[in-house]
C-alpha cells in the first residue's frame, strides 16, 4: 500500500540535492585556475547528476523526491594557454587550465539557488496549510 507522501518531504529532498549541486558549482569556481591537482594535471569541472524518483505503489517512501545520483567529471578539453614561464608549462610553453567556464557556472548557480528557493517556498506553504487546517478544526 502506498503511504502518504508529504510535500515537505519531497521539498526537503530537493533542498538536499540543490545544496550538493551548489557545493559542486562552488568547488568548480574555486578551482577555475587550478593547473595542478593532487592527482596531477589541471582541475576538471564536476557536475552533480540529479535523479527524480517516481511515486509508485512499490516505491520505498524513503526514496521519494530527488536525489544526487552521482557527481561526474566533465571530460571536455582543457583550455591551453601559451605561458612559457609558468611552472606547469609543457615543452612547447602551453599550460593546461581547467575546463571551467565561469559564466556557465554562474548561470548554474543561479538556477540551483532558484530551485532551492522554490523548495523552501513549498515547505513554507505546506506549513501555512497545516496551520490553517488546525484553525478550521478548532473553530
N, C-alpha and C positions, 0 to 999 in steps of 0.2 A: 504494500500500500504506500502511496506517495505521501510523504509528510508535508506539512505546510512549510512553505519557504517564505521567509520574510524578506521584504525589500531591503531591510537594513543589512541582513547577512550577505546578500548579493552585492550591495554597495560597498560593504567592508572589504569584500574580496577585490573589488575594483580599486579601492584605496591602496591596498597592499600591492597590487600589480603596478599601479601607476607610480607608487613610491619607488619600487625597484627600477622601473623604466627611467624615472628622473635621476636616480643614483647612477645608472649606466651612462646616461647622457652627460651628467656632471663629470664622470670619470673621463669620458671622451674629450670634453672641453679642457679639462685639467691637463690632459696628455697630448694636446694638439700639436705641440712642438717637441715631443719626446723622441729623440733619434736613437736612443739605446735603452732597451729594457733588460730586465734580469735574464730573460730567455734569449736575448740577443736580437739585434735588429730594431727597427723603428716600431713604435706602438701601432697596433692595428685597431681600428674602430670596432666597438662592440655594439650589439643590438639585442634588446630583450624581445623574445618571441612570446606573445601572449596567446592564450587559448581560452575560448569560451566553452563552457560545458552546457550541453543541452539538458533541459529538465525532462526526464522520462520517469516512468514508474519504477524502473530498476536503478535509477541513479542514486548513488550514495549522497545523503544530504550534506555531508561534509565537503562535497566536491561541486556544489552549485556555484555559479558565478564565473569569474575569470581567474586565471592563474598564469604565472610566468612558466611557460613550458621549458624554456632554457635561455641562456644568453649565448649568442653565437658571435663569431669573429667575422667581420667583413673582409673578405679576401680580395677586394678590388685593389687595383695597383696603387702602390705608394707614390707620393709625389717626389720627383727627382729635382733637386736644386743644385745648381753649379756653385759650390763653395769650396774651392781647393784648400783653403786654410783650416777648414773645420776638422776636428779630431776624428769624426766619423766618415769623412770623405773617402770614396774608393780611389783606386789608382788613377782614374780619369778626372777626379775632383768633384764628383757628384755625391750628394748626401741624400739618403732616403728619409723623407719626412712622412709622418702619419697620414693615412687616408681620411683624415677628419676634416670636414668642411664645416666651419663654424656657423655659416648661415643655415645649413641643414640642421645642425644640432640645435640652434636656437628655435627654429620652427618646430622641431620635435619636442623641445622643452615646453614651448607654449601649448602645444597640443596635449602633452601629458598633464600640464598644470590645469588646463580646462577640463580634461576628463576627471582629474582629481576633484576639482571644484564641483563638477556635476554630481559626483558620488556623495560629496558632503551635503549637497542640496537634497538628494534623495533621503539621506539619513535624517536631516532636519525636518523634511516634510513628513516622513514616517512618524517621527516623534510628535509633531503637531497633530497628526491624525489620531494617534493613540490618546493624546491628552484630550482632544475634542470628544472622542468616543467615551472617555471616562466622565466628562462633563455631562454628556447626554444620558449616560446610565444613572448618574447621581441626581439628575433633575426629576 
